[in-house]
Amino acid sequence: MKNSEQQKSENGNDLSPWSLAWELGYIIAIPIVLLAMGGAILDKKMGTSPWMLLTGVILSVSITSFAVYYKVAKILGDLSKKEEEHKK
């Protein structure tokens, strides 16, 4: 069985499935919680319910989509580099 040091790629990124799942969970959860709560608080203060909440949710979905896309692109790039190195 591999230890955590052996699971790390050469550039230091941990590619274990559990690590990736936790990281994606945080990438998704933190923006939605913070922006939805911020929107709900602004709605109460400004009396604009539910517009700020909806704006926060839509903004968090956009941020999360870009963050997940960037993360997946980075992983795929790392994997393709690793594959090219093995072919040599």
C-alpha positions as CSV (number, residue, x, y, z in Angstrom):
1,M,0.0,0.0,0.0
2,K,1.3,3.5,-0.9
3,N,1.8,6.1,1.8
4,S,0.8,9.7,1.3
5,E,4.3,10.7,0.1
6,Q,4.3,8.1,-2.6
7,Q,0.8,9.2,-3.8
8,K,2.1,12.7,-4.6
9,S,3.0,13.5,-8.1
10,E,6.4,15.0,-9.0
11,N,5.1,18.5,-8.8
12,G,3.7,18.0,-5.3
13,N,0.0,17.7,-6.2
14,D,-1.8,15.0,-4.3
15,L,-3.8,12.9,-6.8
16,S,-5.6,10.6,-4.4
17,P,-9.3,10.3,-4.9
18,W,-10.2,11.3,-1.4
19,S,-8.1,14.4,-1.5
20,L,-9.6,15.4,-4.8
21,A,-13.1,14.8,-3.4
22,W,-12.5,16.9,-0.3
23,E,-11.0,19.7,-2.4
24,L,-13.9,19.8,-4.8
25,G,-16.3,19.7,-1.9
26,Y,-14.7,22.8,-0.5
27,I,-14.5,24.5,-3.9
28,I,-18.3,24.0,-4.2
29,A,-19.5,24.5,-0.6
30,I,-17.6,27.6,0.5
31,P,-18.8,30.0,-2.3
32,I,-22.4,28.8,-2.1
33,V,-22.5,29.1,1.7
34,L,-20.8,32.5,1.9
35,L,-22.6,34.1,-1.0
36,A,-26.0,32.7,-0.1
37,M,-25.6,33.8,3.5
38,G,-24.4,37.2,2.4
39,G,-27.3,37.6,0.0
40,A,-29.8,36.6,2.7
41,I,-28.3,39.1,5.1
42,L,-28.4,41.9,2.5
43,D,-32.0,41.0,1.7
44,K,-33.0,41.4,5.3
45,K,-31.2,44.8,5.6
46,M,-32.4,46.1,2.3
47,G,-35.8,44.5,2.1
48,T,-35.1,43.1,-1.4
49,S,-36.0,39.5,-0.7
50,P,-35.1,37.2,-2.6
51,W,-33.1,39.1,-5.1
52,M,-29.7,39.3,-3.3
53,L,-30.0,35.7,-2.2
54,L,-30.6,34.6,-5.8
55,T,-27.7,36.9,-7.0
56,G,-25.4,35.3,-4.4
57,V,-26.4,31.8,-5.5
58,I,-26.0,32.6,-9.2
59,L,-22.6,34.2,-8.5
60,S,-21.5,31.2,-6.5
61,V,-22.5,28.8,-9.2
62,S,-20.4,30.8,-11.7
63,I,-17.4,31.0,-9.4
64,T,-17.7,27.3,-8.6
65,S,-18.0,26.4,-12.3
66,F,-14.8,28.2,-13.2
67,A,-12.9,26.8,-10.2
68,V,-13.9,23.2,-11.0
69,Y,-13.1,23.7,-14.7
70,Y,-9.6,25.1,-13.8
71,K,-9.0,22.2,-11.3
72,V,-10.0,19.5,-13.8
73,A,-8.0,21.1,-16.6
74,K,-4.9,21.2,-14.3
75,I,-5.4,17.5,-13.4
76,L,-5.8,16.5,-17.0
77,G,-2.7,18.5,-18.0
78,D,-0.7,16.8,-15.3
79,L,-1.9,13.4,-16.4
80,S,-1.1,14.1,-20.0
81,K,2.4,15.2,-19.0
82,K,2.9,12.1,-16.9
83,E,1.7,10.0,-19.8
84,E,4.2,11.7,-22.2
85,E,7.0,11.1,-19.8
86,H,6.2,7.4,-19.6
87,K,6.2,7.1,-23.4
88,K,9.8,8.4,-23.6
